[in-house]
């Protein structure tokens, strides 16, 4: 069975093995393709030396050779704007735009159609670079990352640019971390190992799951403890919120790509914290037809005690998406 929603993998998911040189760039592409995903997303600075400088002709030829070999396609390049690269100097808008244009040329050279724009990029910068993106047929997507949501004041400023310009080359890229119904267990347990009070951690998790406002939880914890680590646990509720998936509906035509955040994929192919079945159902009902790209980030919370297996976590996440009807589904498996 096919569905309009397509499946991709961000190679950022394999950051642990890539950093430790257990996997090469080709290994990451091969692992992503083995899940049945058809799209590839990269953090250029991680995957390609010299990014955002356009790679050599030899690298570009090799890159497209890998795409052909593994039957995948470049989907999105994740860019950053490092405003303070030079000590004591903060970039002007003109310098930021010049850097941004380099990322557009980089993406174009490697066949990417979308650039994930880091969430702190101002709407003024994006509006200034839009004509260049349009000329090169590259879509820019502002990252909708927790604690912000798609209806927050910051995102509404970007929406105003989309509406005022009427462009087809600027939209939203929601991160599934904005739908965190239960606080990530691997993250909380890591904080307990680092000295957080287990009872306070339990209280924070319970409050979050009940939907209690994070500000109330932070205040209550401040009366229980003055230790920084305990307050950090309380702050998790503020920085990993749950927003009703229906919040996406008014903006569905502006959503150009989605980050499939996951921190702990279970053996039953569900994500511990995020109700993917609810979010994907909303996307399907309202006609989203872009990619969901797996973005595994649990490694940093377990690497002190377990051997990280990003390949398995990504595989489980892709299986979950497949079972939910994204891309090609196994016949005979009942959708969740």
N, C-alpha and C positions, 0 to 999 in steps of 0.2 A: 504494500500500500504506500502511495506517495502522499506527501503533504507539502504545502507551500513553504513551511518553515524548513530551512536547510541547516545542516550541522557542520560546525567548524571546530578547530582546536587552536587555542593560543599556545604557541611554543613556550611562552612564559610559564606554562604549567609544569614544564620539565626543568625548571630552574635549578633544582637541587642537583640532579644528575648532570646537568650541563655544566654547572659551576665546578663540580668535582671531577669533570672530564670523564664521567662514566658513559656519557652520550655525546655524540657529535651533532652538528646541525642536521646532517642527513639522517642520523638515527632518530632525532626528534620528529622530522617529517615522516619518516617511515612508521614510527609508532602511532602518530596521529592518523595516518592513512589506514593503518591496520584496524582501527576502530570502526571504519566505514565512514568517517567524516570526509567531506569533499572539499572543505575550505581550510586554508592555513592563515593564521594571524601571527604576527611577530611583534615583539618589542625590538625595534631596529637596533637600539643601542646595545641590546643583549646579544643579538644574533649575528650582526654584521659589523665587523671592525670598521671604524671610520665613519659610521653613520652619524649625521645625515649626508655625508659626502657620497655622491653617486659611486657605486662599486665599480671595480674594473670590468672590462668586457669579458674577461675570463670568468669572473665570479657570476656575472649576469647569465652567461651561457650555461654555467653549471647549475645555477638556480632554476632556470626554466627546464633544464634537463631533469632535475629532481621532480619538478611539477609533472612532467610527462611520465616519468618512470613510475611515480606513485599515484598517478591519476587524481591529482588534487589541483586546486586553483588558489592563487593568492587572493585573499579577501581584505584584510585590514592590517595596517601598520600603526602601531601605538607610538605616538610622539610625545616629547616633553619640551617645555620651554624653561630652560634654566636661566632665570633672569639675573642671577648673581654669579655668573661663571668667573668674573674677575673680581677679586677682593676689593671692596670699597666702591664698586661700580654696579649700579642697578640699570638694567637695560632700558633704553627709551623704547617707545612704541615702534619706531623705525627699525631699531636693532632687532626687536622681537619679530617683526614682520619679515625681515631679511632671513632670520633663522628659520621661520615657519616655511618660507618659500623653498628652502633647501630640503625640508622634509617632504614637501609636495613633489619635488623633482626626484627625490629618492624613491618615494612610493610609485611614481609613474614608471621609473626605470625597472622596477621589479614586478610590475603588473598589478599592483594593488589598486583597488577602486575606492577604498575608504581609508581615511585617517582618523584614528581615535585621538581626539584632542583632549589633553589633560584638563581635569576639571577646573583648575584655577586660572585657565586662560580667559582673559576678559572679553566681553562681547565686542569691545572696540577693536581689539586686535583681529578678531575673526572677521569683522566687517571689512577691515582694511585689506585682508588677504583673500577675501572671497573672489574677487575678479580673477586673480591668478589661479585659484583652484578651479574656477569655472572654465578658464581657458585650457586647463590641462585635464578636464573632466574627472576631477577627484572630489569625492564627497567628504565633507568634514563633519564629524560627529562629536559633539560635546559630551564628555563622559558624565553620566548621572550617577554619581557615586555617593554612598552613605558617608556622612549623615544627611546629605542633601537628597531631596526627592524631586521628581519631575515637575511638581507644582510649587517648589520652593522659590523664594524671591530671586535667587541667583539664576535659576533655570528660566524663570519668566523673563529676565532681561535678555537671555539668549533667544528665547521664543520671539521676543519683540523684533530682534534682528531678522529672524526667519520671515516673519510676517511683513515687515517693512520693505525688505529687499525682494520678496517673492521668489527667492532663489530655490532651486531644486538641489543645491549642492551643500546644504547645511541642515543638520538634523540632530537628533538625540541618540546616544548610545547608553541605555540603562544598564546598570550592573545589578545582577540578581542579589547582591549583598544587601540591597535596600529592602528585601523581603524576608528579613531574618526573624522568623517566628519564635525560634528558641536560640538562645545565645550559643555560639559554637562550643561544643563540649571540649574539643581539643585545645581551644584557646583558654578556656576557664581552667582546665586541668593543668595547663602549663603555668598559669599564674599561681595556682596553688603550690605547684612544685617550687616556684620562685618565692614562696613565703606568704601568699595570701591566706587569710583566715577561711577555712573550708565552710564554716557556718555562714559567714557573710557572703561567700560565693554562692552558696545554695539559696540564700535569701534573694540575692540579685537575680538569679536565674528564674526563680519562682515569680518574682514581680514582673519580670520582662514577659514571661509566658502568659501572665494574666492581662497584659496590656496596660500596666500601670505606667504613667508618664515617667520618663527617665529622670526628670528633675526631682520628682518626689523620692525616687529611689536613691539618687545621689545625696539628697538632704538627709534621709534616714540613715544611710551608711555613715555620713559625716558625724552623726551622733553616737554611732557604735565604735568608731575607730578614727584615729588621726594619722594612721599609717598610709603612706603614699600607695603601696601596693594594693591595699583594700579599696582605696578610692579609685584606683585604676580599674578594678573589677567593676565597680559601680558605673564608671564612665562607659564601659562596654555597652550598656543599655542605651546610652545616648548615641554612640558612634556606630552601632549596628542595629538600626531600627527596623520595625516591621511597618510597611505601608501597604494599604489595601491594593491588590493588583489592579483593581478597577481604575486606579489613578492613571493608568497608562492609556485608557480608552480615548480620552479627548485628544491625545497626541499621537495616536497610532500611525497616522499618515506621515508623521515627522520622525518616526523611529526607523533608523537606517541599519542598525546592527545591535546586537545584544551580547553582553558579557555573561556567560554562564558560570558565575562564581560558585565554587564549592570548596569546603574545608574538610569535610568528612563524608565520603561516600560509603554507605553501609553495604553489607553483603546482599541485602534485598533490593539493591539499586534505588535507594532513596537517599536524599541528602539530609543529614541529621537536623539541620537548622532551617532549611528553606523549603517551603511547600511548593515544589516545582509543578506538581499536578495542577494546582490552582492557578499559578501564573501562566503556564503554558496554555491552559484551557481558555483563559482570557485572550491571549494572543491569537490563538486559533480562531476563536469565535469572531474576533474583530478584524481578521484579515491580514495580520502581520505575515510578510512573506520573505523576510531576510534571513540571515544566519543567527543562530545561537552558538557562540564559541566558548567551549569549555575553558575555564580559567581556574585551575587548581592552585590554591594558596595555603593548603594545610601544612605544608612541609615545615615551615618555620616554627610551628607549634608542637611538633613531635620529634624534631631532629635531635633533641637532647636525650631522648629515651628510646626511640625506635628507629629502625632503618627506614628511610623514606622510600616509598614505592609509588612514585608519581604516575608511572605507566599504568598501573592497576587502577589508581584513583580516576585517571582520565578515562580508561576503558569503561569503568562502572558508570561514570557520568554520561558517556556517549550511549551506553546501553539504556540508561534511564530515558534519555531524550528519544531514543528510537522507540522504546516501549510507549512513550507518550504520543507517538505519531509524528515525530519530526523526521524528515528525510525518509529513508526507506526502512520500513518496519518488518520484523520477522513475522511471517504468516504463522498463525496458530498461537501467538502470544496475545492474551487479552490486555488491552490498554488499561492502565491504572485508573 
